[in-house]
Amino acid sequence: MMETVAECVFGIVEHLTLSQLLPGIKEPKSLALQVANLLLYGILATEGATTQEIEKE
């Protein structure tokens, strides 16, 4: 189970690095925040909650 989770996290980082970071579309800090929001808040998000709503709290 944890091996699958690790592979998924690695895939997310690899994909964002190749598609967003290396071409210069986004900065590392922005991508780190995006991944953190996805993994931390995306899993725990309640009905209708968005990342912006969570960040305001």
Backbone as a chain_set.jsonl record, in Angstrom:
{"seq": "MMETVAECVFGIVEHLTLSQLLPGIKEPKSLALQVANLLLYGILATEGATTQEIEKE", "coords": {"N": [[0.816, -1.197, 0.0], [1.812, 1.355, 0.921], [3.901, 1.599, -0.852], [2.606, 2.059, -3.255], [1.431, 4.549, -2.737], [3.764, 6.081, -2.443], [4.803, 5.867, -5.047], [2.822, 7.264, -6.434], [3.065, 9.878, -5.36], [5.68, 10.44, -6.181], [5.249, 10.367, -8.945], [3.553, 12.583, -9.271], [5.247, 14.715, -8.545], [7.295, 14.373, -10.45], [5.866, 14.743, -12.871], [4.914, 17.417, -12.599], [7.357, 18.738, -12.43], [8.499, 18.282, -14.972], [6.523, 19.363, -16.672], [5.863, 21.929, -15.713], [7.874, 23.226, -14.107], [10.515, 22.988, -15.353], [10.073, 24.137, -17.967], [9.736, 26.723, -17.119], [7.29, 27.767, -16.427], [6.064, 27.84, -13.896], [7.119, 28.721, -10.568], [9.304, 27.066, -8.157], [8.333, 27.31, -5.469], [5.617, 27.843, -5.811], [4.753, 25.479, -7.049], [5.302, 23.66, -5.006], [3.457, 24.489, -3.073], [1.114, 23.918, -4.458], [1.233, 21.091, -4.667], [1.256, 20.417, -1.944], [-1.256, 21.423, -1.147], [-2.906, 19.783, -2.707], [-2.311, 17.188, -1.707], [-2.646, 17.419, 1.105], [-5.014, 18.975, 1.646], [-6.767, 18.245, -0.369], [-7.41, 15.592, 0.059], [-8.717, 15.755, 2.477], [-10.748, 17.535, 2.072], [-13.938, 18.915, 2.552], [-17.397, 18.716, 1.591], [-17.907, 20.965, -0.968], [-15.797, 22.596, -0.153], [-12.974, 24.58, -0.961], [-9.55, 25.059, -1.955], [-8.868, 27.748, -1.631], [-10.743, 28.592, 0.261], [-9.943, 27.089, 2.458], [-7.363, 28.088, 2.871], [-7.939, 30.65, 3.799], [-8.815, 30.286, 6.368]], "CA": [[0.0, 0.0, 0.0], [2.655, 2.559, 0.999], [4.69, 1.678, -2.085], [1.725, 2.683, -4.25], [1.338, 5.972, -2.378], [5.064, 6.683, -2.774], [4.882, 5.972, -6.512], [1.913, 8.336, -6.845], [3.684, 11.157, -4.996], [6.81, 10.615, -7.093], [4.695, 10.688, -10.263], [3.062, 13.967, -9.234], [6.419, 15.607, -8.549], [7.962, 14.246, -11.75], [5.029, 15.369, -13.901], [4.938, 18.869, -12.44], [8.707, 19.208, -12.751], [8.692, 18.278, -16.423], [5.549, 20.169, -17.41], [5.696, 23.281, -15.2], [9.091, 23.834, -13.565], [11.598, 23.093, -16.335], [9.783, 25.153, -18.992], [9.691, 28.051, -16.509], [5.908, 28.231, -16.306], [5.817, 28.125, -12.49], [8.269, 28.71, -9.657], [9.294, 25.929, -7.231], [7.478, 27.55, -4.304], [4.234, 27.709, -6.265], [4.489, 24.055, -7.255], [5.292, 23.011, -3.692], [2.17, 24.813, -2.467], [0.093, 23.188, -5.202], [1.304, 19.681, -4.259], [0.833, 20.34, -0.543], [-2.711, 21.602, -1.126], [-3.522, 18.586, -3.27], [-2.152, 16.031, -0.832], [-3.156, 17.649, 2.45], [-6.383, 19.464, 1.687], [-7.58, 17.52, -1.353], [-7.874, 14.361, 0.673], [-9.553, 16.076, 3.626], [-11.728, 18.555, 1.722], [-15.337, 18.586, 2.781], [-18.267, 19.056, 0.484], [-17.925, 22.362, -1.345], [-14.613, 23.331, 0.287], [-11.92, 24.758, -1.951], [-8.253, 25.408, -1.377], [-8.891, 29.143, -1.229], [-11.498, 28.685, 1.505], [-9.128, 26.504, 3.515], [-6.246, 28.997, 3.129], [-8.442, 31.827, 4.515], [-9.074, 29.949, 7.769]], "C": [[0.865, 1.269, 0.0], [3.527, 2.707, -0.244], [3.877, 2.355, -3.191], [1.596, 4.18, -3.995], [2.63, 6.689, -2.751], [5.217, 6.859, -4.281], [3.993, 7.1, -7.031], [2.507, 9.711, -6.552], [4.859, 11.442, -5.923], [6.318, 11.011, -8.481], [4.187, 12.117, -10.342], [4.229, 14.944, -9.35], [7.114, 15.571, -9.909], [7.167, 14.962, -12.848], [5.07, 16.893, -13.807], [6.306, 19.46, -12.759], [8.89, 19.326, -14.257], [7.762, 19.239, -17.151], [5.469, 21.629, -16.952], [7.009, 23.96, -14.79], [10.164, 24.035, -14.628], [11.306, 24.074, -17.472], [9.697, 26.576, -18.441], [8.293, 28.612, -16.36], [5.588, 28.628, -14.87], [7.107, 28.036, -11.695], [8.174, 27.511, -8.705], [8.364, 26.112, -6.034], [6.006, 27.371, -4.656], [3.861, 26.241, -6.458], [4.438, 23.3, -5.933], [3.964, 23.26, -2.992], [1.039, 24.038, -3.146], [0.062, 21.714, -4.786], [0.832, 19.522, -2.816], [-0.677, 20.483, -0.423], [-3.419, 20.353, -1.639], [-3.476, 17.429, -2.283], [-2.769, 16.231, 0.542], [-4.632, 18.014, 2.474], [-7.295, 18.731, 0.71], [-8.162, 16.253, -0.779], [-8.904, 14.659, 1.76], [-10.684, 17.048, 3.311], [-13.15, 18.057, 1.967], [-16.155, 19.05, 1.587], [-18.272, 20.561, 0.239], [-16.711, 23.166, -0.916], [-13.603, 23.418, -0.852], [-10.636, 25.127, -1.233], [-8.246, 26.847, -0.885], [-9.646, 29.314, 0.092], [-10.678, 28.163, 2.675], [-7.989, 27.446, 3.883], [-6.695, 30.212, 3.941], [-8.621, 31.563, 6.003], [-7.881, 30.085, 8.638]], "O": [[0.667, 2.154, -0.832], [3.853, 3.826, -0.642], [4.419, 3.138, -3.972], [1.645, 4.981, -4.928], [2.594, 7.784, -3.312], [5.707, 7.891, -4.739], [4.37, 7.81, -7.962], [2.457, 10.604, -7.397], [5.015, 12.567, -6.398], [6.899, 11.887, -9.122], [4.365, 12.789, -11.357], [4.198, 15.877, -10.152], [7.479, 16.613, -10.454], [7.736, 15.697, -13.655], [5.24, 17.578, -14.815], [6.398, 20.563, -13.298], [9.374, 20.342, -14.757], [8.159, 19.862, -18.136], [5.047, 22.487, -17.728], [7.225, 25.133, -15.095], [10.672, 25.145, -14.786], [12.215, 24.783, -17.905], [9.596, 27.532, -19.21], [8.13, 29.819, -16.183], [4.919, 29.635, -14.64], [8.059, 27.366, -12.095], [7.081, 26.995, -8.472], [7.683, 25.171, -5.629], [5.241, 26.807, -3.874], [2.772, 25.817, -6.071], [3.617, 22.399, -5.764], [3.403, 22.348, -2.384], [0.12, 23.561, -2.481], [-1.013, 21.152, -4.575], [0.089, 18.591, -2.505], [-1.311, 19.739, 0.325], [-4.419, 19.92, -1.066], [-4.486, 16.766, -2.05], [-3.359, 15.301, 1.091], [-5.41, 17.434, 3.232], [-8.494, 18.618, 0.962], [-9.291, 15.881, -1.101], [-9.855, 13.899, 1.942], [-11.496, 17.355, 4.185], [-13.502, 16.927, 1.629], [-15.636, 19.704, 0.682], [-18.602, 21.34, 1.133], [-16.603, 24.335, -1.289], [-13.403, 22.463, -1.603], [-10.643, 25.463, -0.049], [-7.678, 27.137, 0.167], [-9.229, 30.096, 0.947], [-10.716, 28.734, 3.765], [-7.67, 27.6, 5.062], [-5.898, 30.756, 4.705], [-8.586, 32.491, 6.812], [-7.96, 29.832, 9.84]]}, "num_chains": 1, "name": "protein.A"}
